[in-house]
C-alpha cells in the first residue's frame, strides 16, 4: 500500500472515531436534557394547579359575604345588636 492510502485510511478512521465520541456526548446531553424537561413539565403542572387554586381563592375572598363569614369565624366578629353565644365542651 502507498503511504498516501495509509494516511487517508488513518485520517478517515480518526475522523470516524471523533464523530462517534461526539455522538455519544450528544446522546448523553440529550438524555440529561430530557430529564430536565420532564422535571420542568411536572413543576409547570404543579404551578398551574396552584395558580388555579389561587384564582378560586381570590374569587371567593372578593365576595363581601364570604369575607364577613371568615371575619366572624376567626375573630368572633358580630354585627351591632347581635348577641354571641359561645358553646364550650363539657369536661
Secondary structure, DSSP 8 states (H G I E B T S, - for coil): --HHHHHHHHHHHHHHHHHHHHHHHHHHHHHHHHHHHHHHHHHHHHHHHHHHHHHHHHHHHHSHHHHHHHHHHHH----TT----------
